[in-house]
Amino acid sequence: HPADHDEPEPPTADERPEPVHTEQFSDHANPEPPVIGKPVPRWPVLLLALPAFVAIWSGWVGLGGLTGFGIVHPLPGIWSGFEVNTAITLPIGVETYAAYALRVWLSGRVPHRARRFAKVSALGSLCLGALGQIAYHLMTAAGMTAAPWWITTLVACLPVAVLGMGAALTHLLHTDDQEVSR
């Protein structure tokens, strides 16, 4: 019958194109209608953060001192009197990254891969921050004036790890759907 030959045959499993998967933006559907009212004030966060900032800062700077971080002259011959205590890089890097990644994760407005990376790295950074505080306080309570080599090794790697996580998260946040599907 000639009409049977005019219709193309369905493609076989080997000939079917694979579906293109693109990243989806996170949208969590809430079955309850939103409650309209005054927004929750943000100022209590500042009140909570201030004492935490002081404790975290002092713990990281103290740990930095026990692990060899300290005063450097980054511009010798140019500005010889300029000094920086490199121990400040620890609380600024680790804790700021943790807060940033936490914000990215909880925003729900970023590509799925970025959100997943932000979640894992935020939780990891917060745990790492807690471990740093524990290590510092235990060593100080024991009267130690220098950290063991393995703690020094781990702490020395933190600025590099933070830079890598920050760069990776930024890249994932700026990856568009077309680039992802390639």
N, C-alpha and C positions, 0 to 999 in steps of 0.2 A: 504494500500500500504506500503510495508516494507521500502522503501526509505524515506518516510515521518517520520518514527520513528527514523532514524539515526541522524537527525539534532536536536540539542538541542533547547529547547524552549527559546525564548528571556526572559531575567530576568524581573521580575515585578518591579514596582517602589520601593518597599520595599527591593528588593534584589540588586539593582544597588549600586555599591560602590560610596561614595561621592568623588567628585574631590578633589585632594590635592592642596591646595593653598599655594604657596611659595611666599616670598617677591620678588618683582621685583626691579631691580636697576633702578634709574631714568635716563631715556634717553630722553631728549627733542629734538625732531627732528626739525631742523631749515630748513624751505623750501628754504631759500636763501643760495647760496654757500658761504663758508667762504671767507672773504677778506684777502688776503695774504699781509702782510706788517709788519712794525715794531710793536713789542708788545707795549702796552700802558705802560709807565713808572710807577713804583710804588712809587717813591720818593715823589710825591705830597701828598700821604697818610700820610707820616711822618710829612710833613709840616702842614697838617690839624690836625693831631693827637696831636701834641705837645701842643698847647694852650688848646685843649679840655682836654688833660690829666691833665694839671695844674688846670683847673677849676673844673673838676670832682673830682680830688684827694682832693682838698681843701674843696669842698662841702661835700664829704663823711666823711672826717676826722672831719670837723666841726660838722656835724650831729652826728657822733659818740661821740664827746665830749658832745653834748647836751643830749645824751641818755645813758650816763653812761659808754661808752667805754673809756678806758684810759690806763695809765701805769700799767703794772703788772710785777711781778717778777716770771717768770715761773720756775725758778730753785732755790728755796730757800734752803739754807743749802748746796747746791752744788756750785752754782755760784751766790751768793747773789747780786752782782753788775749788773747782766744781767737784762736789762729792755726792755720791748716791749710795744709799744702803740697799743693796740688792735684795735683802730679806723682804722688802715691801712688795716685790714682784709676786710673792707667794699668795698673800691674801687678795691682792688685786686680781691676779690671774685666775686662781682656782675658784674663789667665791663669786667673782663677777661672772665668770663663764657659767657657773652653776645656776645663778639667777637668770641669766640670759636664756640658757637652754630650757630652763623651767618655764619661762614666759612663752618661748616658741612652742613648746610641747602643749601647754595648756590653752594656747590661743585658739586652736582648732581651725586656723585660717591658713594653713601652710600645706604644701604637698605631703602626701603620706610618708614618703621616704624621709623627708626632713623632720617630720613630726616623730617618727619612730626613732631616728638617730638622736633627736633632742631629748626624748624621754630617757633613753638608755644612758646618754652622756650626762644628763642633769642628775639622775639618780646616782650614777657612778661618781660624779664630781662631789656631790653632797656626802656620799659615804667616804670618799677620799679625804674630804675636809674634816669629817668627824674622826677618822683614823689619825690624821695629822695632829688634831687637838689632843687626842688620847696619848699619842706618842710623846708629845711635848710635855704634857702634865705628868706622865709617868716618869720620864727622864728627869724632870725638874724635882719631883718629889723624892727621887732616889739620889739626888745630889750630883747627877752627871753633868759634866762640863763639855762633853762632846758626844754626839750621837754615834751609835755603832755604824760600821761601814755600810751595811745593807740599808739602813734608814737614810743615810747620807746619799746613797746611790739613788734610791727612789725619789727623794726630795729634789735632788739635782735634775731629775728628768721631768719634773712637773711643768716648768715653763715651756718646754718643747712640746709636751703632751697637750697643754692648753692651747698653744698656737695651732697645733694640728687639728684639734677638735673644733676650734673656732673657724678655721679655714674650711674644714669639711662641712660644717653646718651652714656657713655662708654660701658655699657652692650649692648645697642641696636646696637652700631657700631660693636660689636664683636659677634653678634648672627648670626650663619650661617643658610643657607636655611633649612638644615635638622632639626636643632633644632626648627626652626619656624614652620615646618610642623607637628610637633608631637602633 
